[in-house]
Amino acid sequence: MSKPSGRSSLLRVLGIGFGIAVVVGGVVGQGILRTPGLVASGLQSQPLILLAWAAAGVICLIDSMSIAELGASIPVSGGPYAFCRRAFGPFVGFLTGWTDWIAQTATVGFIAIVFAECIHRLGYLQQVSLSVIAIAMLVAIATLHLFGTRTSGWSQNVGSAIKAAILSVIVIALFRAPGEEAPELEQPHSILAAIVALRAIYATYGGWNSAAYFCEEVKNPGRLLPRAIFTGLTVVTVLYVLVNAALLHVLSPAALAHSTLPVADAASLVFGPNGAWLVVATAAIIVLTVGNTQLMYAPRILHSMARDRCMPASMATVLSTGVPVASLLATAILAIMLAATGVYERLVAIYAPLSVATNALVNLAALRMRAKYPDLERPYRMPLFPVPSLLALSINVALAAGFIGQDFANAKLSLLLLLPAIPMYLWSRR
């Protein structure tokens, strides 16, 4: 490992393969192993279930047009923070970056605990506590990232490829198994149940904007970033639809609706007693790659904020290998604290409104940038502007309202998380 070089610039060493891998790695998580049962219980119709998964992917593609245009025209790292700062000024940008960093880091802590649970379910390290295993995972990933951006990118490419290959093997095996003829279930119990199902699908697609955090490090971002986002989302959408179609081939709609881990139940029918073990092992690999993705891009938020004097200057320090070392260590330390204390559980519960609020701000930023900088060079211009941004903005606002209405207690905590940002912003500006 290299000593800090004192530079604040990252290295442009990542290619289209990494861009696609980080989208797939950021999206495909443990949710696809659990969510199909919840969706089936809300929609209760094979055509509706598959249509909903496909429609959610299309909606995410529409939503991604805003961030693809912003990332191609403002090729700096930091994700939504960088775009909102350029569109609305430093204060709104800081609030966006702070919210995004807290939410992403809390999710890293949660993912580490899920990984530890998978290790216990596989029968390993039973005498070691979940917190210790989670911390060990975070330390290992952080250490890997310290070796350089190229190494981190390589690990993401390999991890995402392995994850996609395993899920593809499971899908093929399920389709080759004898199908179960079963009548459709009755119509959905209520509109609320259908809304809950749709929100669960949307949450399972979360992370599709991962590539935007690396705009400054992707070669030729104006051309490659939109391609990476759209290709990655297309791969994920096809994979999600195939997983659900395979599950409905093996399980009846009723069995799928009552399953809390439908992929494991289906695998048990096809592979016998070892099926559940296979799915847990798959889940461990999936959460490991998601943790690797998020611990790679969350520090880019801090780094970009520090360069703009919205965080301590040390957070902008970059190793000669392209690693924002101080930001990486700060993110890893907070994630370790959350994983060790259990505080992360509530933070993950309030992550949803913060996430969709950030997406809505990006949609507004795309609209604002067109009006504020009409002559800005835009290597990618979203088609039918402003329809995609307005449509995505409407969906994100509706989702945020739904999250707040369903769980107002945690929604209040989401707002409380923003309060420390104000004095920190004032202190940093001084």
C-alpha positions in Angstrom: 0.0 0.0 0.0 1.1 3.5 -0.7 1.4 6.5 1.6 -1.0 9.3 1.1 0.1 11.5 -1.7 -1.7 14.6 -0.5 -3.6 14.8 -3.8 -7.4 15.2 -3.8 -8.0 13.8 -7.3 -9.1 10.3 -8.0 -7.7 8.0 -10.8 -9.6 7.5 -14.0 -8.9 3.8 -14.3 -12.3 2.1 -14.4 -14.0 0.9 -17.5 -17.4 -0.1 -18.8 -17.1 -3.6 -17.2 -16.8 -2.1 -13.8 -19.7 0.3 -14.4 -22.0 -2.6 -15.3 -20.7 -4.7 -12.4 -21.2 -2.0 -9.8 -24.8 -1.6 -10.9 -25.5 -5.3 -10.8 -23.5 -5.6 -7.5 -25.3 -2.7 -6.0 -28.8 -3.8 -6.9 -28.8 -7.6 -6.6 -28.9 -8.3 -2.9 -30.6 -10.4 -0.3 -33.9 -8.8 -1.3 -34.4 -11.0 -4.4 -34.2 -14.0 -2.1 -37.0 -12.8 0.2 -39.2 -10.3 -1.6 -40.9 -12.6 -4.2 -43.1 -14.1 -1.4 -44.2 -10.6 -0.2 -45.0 -9.5 -3.7 -47.0 -12.7 -4.4 -49.0 -12.2 -1.3 -50.0 -8.7 -2.4 -50.6 -9.3 -6.1 -51.7 -13.0 -6.1 -51.6 -13.4 -9.9 -48.8 -14.9 -12.0 -49.1 -12.4 -14.8 -49.4 -9.4 -12.4 -46.4 -10.6 -10.4 -44.1 -10.8 -13.5 -45.6 -7.6 -15.0 -44.8 -5.8 -11.7 -41.2 -6.9 -11.6 -40.7 -5.9 -15.2 -42.5 -2.6 -14.8 -40.4 -1.7 -11.8 -37.3 -2.2 -13.9 -38.6 0.1 -16.6 -39.5 2.7 -14.0 -35.9 2.6 -12.7 -34.6 2.9 -16.2 -36.7 6.1 -16.6 -35.5 7.4 -13.2 -31.9 6.7 -14.2 -32.1 9.0 -17.2 -31.8 12.0 -14.9 -28.6 10.8 -13.2 -27.2 9.5 -16.4 -27.5 13.0 -18.0 -26.1 14.7 -14.9 -23.2 12.2 -14.5 -22.2 12.5 -18.2 -22.2 16.3 -18.1 -20.8 16.7 -14.6 -18.2 13.9 -14.4 -17.1 14.2 -10.8 -17.4 11.6 -8.1 -19.8 11.9 -5.2 -23.1 10.9 -6.8 -26.2 12.9 -5.9 -24.2 15.3 -3.7 -22.1 16.6 -6.6 -25.2 17.0 -8.9 -27.4 18.7 -6.3 -24.5 21.1 -5.3 -24.1 22.2 -8.9 -27.8 22.7 -9.4 -28.9 24.2 -6.1 -25.8 25.4 -4.3 -23.6 24.2 -1.4 -26.2 24.0 1.4 -28.7 21.8 -0.5 -25.7 19.8 -1.8 -24.4 19.3 1.7 -27.8 18.1 3.0 -28.0 15.7 0.1 -24.5 14.3 0.6 -24.9 14.0 4.4 -28.2 12.2 4.0 -26.9 9.9 1.3 -23.7 9.0 3.3 -25.5 8.2 6.5 -28.0 6.0 4.8 -25.4 4.2 2.7 -23.1 3.6 5.7 -25.9 2.3 7.8 -26.8 -0.1 5.1 -23.2 -1.3 5.0 -23.5 -2.1 8.7 -26.7 -4.0 8.2 -25.4 -6.0 5.3 -22.4 -7.1 7.5 -24.8 -8.5 10.1 -26.8 -10.3 7.4 -23.5 -11.8 6.2 -22.7 -13.0 9.7 -26.1 -14.6 10.0 -25.5 -16.5 6.8 -22.2 -17.8 8.1 -24.0 -19.1 11.3 -26.7 -20.7 9.2 -24.1 -22.5 7.2 -22.9 -24.0 10.4 -19.6 -22.1 10.6 -18.1 -20.0 13.4 -21.0 -20.8 15.7 -19.0 -19.9 18.8 -18.2 -16.4 17.4 -20.8 -13.6 17.8 -22.5 -12.0 14.9 -21.0 -8.7 15.6 -17.4 -10.1 15.5 -18.0 -11.8 12.2 -19.6 -8.6 10.8 -16.7 -6.5 11.9 -14.2 -9.0 10.4 -16.0 -8.7 7.1 -15.9 -4.9 7.1 -12.2 -4.9 8.1 -11.4 -7.4 5.3 -13.3 -5.4 2.6 -11.8 -2.0 3.8 -8.3 -3.6 3.7 -8.9 -4.8 0.2 -10.0 -1.4 -0.9 -6.8 0.2 0.5 -4.8 -1.7 -2.1 -6.1 0.6 -4.8 -9.0 1.5 -7.1 -7.9 -1.1 -9.7 -8.0 -3.9 -7.1 -11.4 -2.7 -5.8 -12.8 -2.6 -9.3 -11.4 -6.0 -10.1 -13.0 -7.5 -7.0 -16.3 -5.9 -7.9 -16.2 -7.4 -11.4 -15.4 -10.8 -10.1 -18.0 -10.7 -7.3 -20.8 -9.5 -9.5 -20.0 -12.1 -12.2 -20.0 -14.9 -9.6 -23.3 -13.7 -8.1 -25.0 -13.5 -11.5 -23.7 -16.9 -12.5 -25.0 -18.6 -9.4 -28.4 -17.0 -9.7 -28.5 -18.0 -13.4 -27.7 -21.7 -12.5 -30.5 -21.7 -9.9 -32.9 -20.2 -12.4 -32.0 -22.9 -15.0 -32.3 -25.7 -12.5 -35.8 -24.5 -11.4 -37.0 -24.2 -14.9 -35.8 -27.8 -15.6 -37.7 -29.1 -12.6 -41.3 -30.4 -13.1 -43.7 -27.5 -13.0 -46.7 -27.4 -10.6 -50.1 -26.8 -12.1 -52.1 -24.6 -9.8 -55.0 -22.3 -10.2 -54.6 -18.6 -9.7 -55.2 -17.1 -6.3 -58.2 -14.8 -5.7 -57.7 -11.1 -6.4 -55.5 -9.0 -4.1 -56.8 -8.6 -0.5 -56.6 -4.8 -0.7 -55.1 -1.9 -2.6 -52.8 -1.5 0.4 -51.4 -5.0 0.0 -50.7 -4.3 -3.6 -49.0 -1.0 -2.8 -46.8 -2.8 -0.2 -45.8 -5.3 -2.8 -44.9 -2.7 -5.3 -42.8 -0.8 -2.7 -41.0 -4.0 -1.9 -40.1 -4.5 -5.5 -38.9 -0.9 -5.9 -36.7 -1.3 -2.8 -35.3 -4.5 -4.2 -34.1 -2.5 -7.2 -32.3 0.0 -4.9 -28.7 0.7 -5.7 -29.2 1.1 -9.5 -27.4 4.5 -9.3 -24.1 3.0 -7.9 -22.1 3.8 -11.1 -22.8 7.6 -10.7 -20.6 7.7 -7.6 -17.6 7.0 -9.8 -18.1 9.5 -12.6 -14.6 10.9 -12.1 -13.0 7.5 -12.2 -14.7 6.0 -15.2 -12.9 6.3 -18.5 -14.8 8.5 -20.9 -17.8 9.0 -18.5 -19.8 11.0 -21.0 -20.2 7.9 -23.2 -19.6 5.0 -20.8 -21.6 6.0 -17.7 -25.0 6.0 -19.4 -24.2 2.8 -21.1 -23.1 1.2 -17.8 -26.2 2.3 -16.0 -28.7 1.3 -18.7 -27.0 -2.0 -19.4 -26.6 -2.9 -15.7 -30.3 -2.1 -15.0 -31.4 -4.2 -18.1 -29.4 -7.2 -16.8 -30.9 -6.8 -13.3 -34.5 -6.5 -14.7 -34.1 -9.6 -16.9 -32.6 -11.5 -14.0 -35.3 -10.5 -11.5 -38.1 -11.5 -14.0 -36.5 -14.8 -14.7 -36.0 -15.6 -11.0 -39.7 -14.9 -10.3 -40.8 -16.9 -13.4 -38.6 -19.8 -12.2 -40.1 -19.7 -8.7 -43.7 -19.6 -10.2 -42.7 -22.6 -12.3 -41.8 -24.7 -9.2 -44.1 -23.2 -6.5 -47.8 -22.5 -6.8 -48.8 -18.9 -6.3 -50.2 -19.8 -2.9 -47.0 -21.5 -1.8 -44.9 -18.5 -3.1 -47.2 -16.1 -1.2 -46.7 -17.9 2.1 -43.0 -18.3 1.8 -40.6 -16.0 3.7 -37.6 -17.4 1.8 -39.1 -18.7 -1.5 -35.8 -19.3 -3.3 -34.8 -21.6 -0.5 -38.1 -23.4 -0.5 -38.0 -23.9 -4.3 -34.4 -25.0 -4.1 -35.2 -27.6 -1.5 -37.8 -29.1 -3.8 -35.3 -29.3 -6.7 -32.0 -30.1 -4.9 -33.3 -31.9 -1.8 -32.0 -31.1 1.7 -28.9 -29.4 0.3 -31.1 -26.8 -1.5 -31.5 -24.6 1.5 -27.8 -24.8 2.2 -27.1 -23.7 -1.4 -29.4 -20.7 -1.1 -27.8 -19.6 2.2 -24.4 -19.8 0.6 -25.6 -17.8 -2.3 -27.0 -15.2 0.1 -23.6 -14.9 1.8 -21.9 -14.3 -1.6 -24.7 -11.8 -2.6 -24.5 -9.7 0.6 -20.7 -9.8 0.5 -20.6 -8.3 -3.0 -23.2 -5.7 -2.0 -21.2 -4.7 1.0 -18.1 -4.5 -1.2 -20.0 -2.2 -3.6 -21.3 0.2 -0.9 -18.1 0.4 1.1 -16.4 1.4 -2.2 -18.8 4.1 -3.2 -20.0 5.6 0.1 -16.5 7.1 0.8 -16.7 8.9 -2.5 -19.5 11.1 -1.0 -17.3 12.2 1.8 -14.3 12.8 -0.5 -16.2 15.0 -2.9 -17.7 17.0 0.0 -14.3 17.5 1.6 -12.9 18.8 -1.7 -15.6 21.4 -1.6 -14.8 22.4 2.0 -18.0 20.8 3.3 -16.0 18.2 5.3 -12.6 18.2 7.1 -9.8 18.7 4.5 -8.3 15.3 5.5 -11.3 13.5 4.0 -10.0 14.6 0.6 -6.7 12.8 0.9 -6.1 10.2 -1.8 -3.5 7.5 -2.0 -1.4 7.3 -5.1 -3.4 4.2 -6.0 -6.6 6.3 -6.2 -8.1 5.4 -2.8 -9.8 8.2 -0.7 -8.1 6.8 2.4 -9.5 9.0 5.1 -13.0 8.9 3.8 -12.8 5.1 3.4 -11.6 4.7 7.0 -14.3 7.1 8.4 -17.0 5.2 6.5 -15.7 1.8 7.7 -15.4 3.0 11.3 -19.0 4.2 11.4 -20.2 1.0 9.7 -18.3 -1.0 12.3 -19.8 1.0 15.2 -23.3 0.5 13.8 -22.8 -3.2 13.2 -21.3 -3.7 16.7 -23.9 -1.7 18.7 -27.1 -2.7 16.8 -28.0 1.0 16.2 -28.0 0.3 12.5 -31.3 -1.6 12.7 -33.3 1.6 13.1 -31.2 3.4 10.6 -31.9 0.8 8.0 -35.6 1.1 8.9 -35.5 4.8 8.1 -33.3 4.4 5.0 -36.2 4.1 2.6 -37.6 7.7 2.8 -34.1 9.1 2.7 -33.3 7.1 -0.4 -36.3 8.1 -2.4 -35.9 11.7 -1.3 -32.4 11.7 -2.6 -33.7 10.3 -5.9 -36.3 13.0 -6.1 -33.6 15.7 -5.6 -31.6 14.2 -8.5 -34.7 14.5 -10.7 -35.1 18.1 -9.7 -31.4 18.7 -10.3 -31.7 17.5 -13.8 -34.6 19.9 -14.4 -32.7 22.7 -12.8 -29.5 22.2 -14.7 -31.3 22.3 -18.1 -32.8 25.7 -17.1 -29.7 27.1 -15.3 -27.0 25.9 -17.8 -28.8 25.4 -21.1 -25.4 25.5 -23.0 -23.7 22.9 -20.8 -22.1 20.1 -22.9 -24.3 17.1 -22.4 -22.8 13.9 -24.0 -26.0 12.1 -23.1 -29.4 13.9 -23.3 -32.4 12.2 -21.9 -35.1 11.6 -24.6 -38.4 13.4 -24.4 -37.1 15.9 -21.8 -38.6 16.8 -19.3 -41.1 13.9 -19.3 -38.7 11.2 -17.8 -37.6 13.5 -14.9 -41.1 14.7 -14.1 -42.5 11.1 -14.2 -39.7 9.8 -12.0 -40.1 12.8 -9.6 -43.8 12.0 -9.2 -43.1 8.4 -8.4 -40.4 9.2 -5.9 -42.5 11.8 -4.2 -45.4 9.3 -4.0 -43.1 6.7 -2.6 -41.7 9.0 0.0 -45.3 10.0 1.1 -46.2 6.3 1.3 -43.1 5.5 3.4 -43.8 8.4 5.8 -47.5 7.6 6.1 -46.9 3.9 6.8 -44.1 4.4 9.4 -44.3 8.0 10.8 -42.2 7.2 13.8 -39.2 6.2 11.8 -39.9 9.0 9.3 -39.4 11.5 12.2 -36.1 9.9 12.9 -35.2 10.4 9.2 -35.7 14.1 9.7 -33.7 14.1 12.9 -30.7 12.6 11.1 -30.6 15.8 9.1 -30.2 18.1 12.1 -26.5 17.4 12.8 -25.8 18.4 9.2 -26.6 22.0 9.8 -24.0 22.8 12.5 -21.5 20.6 10.7 -22.0 22.5 7.5 -21.6 25.9 9.3 -18.4 24.6 11.1 -16.9 23.2 7.8 -17.6 26.5 6.0 -15.6 28.3 8.6 
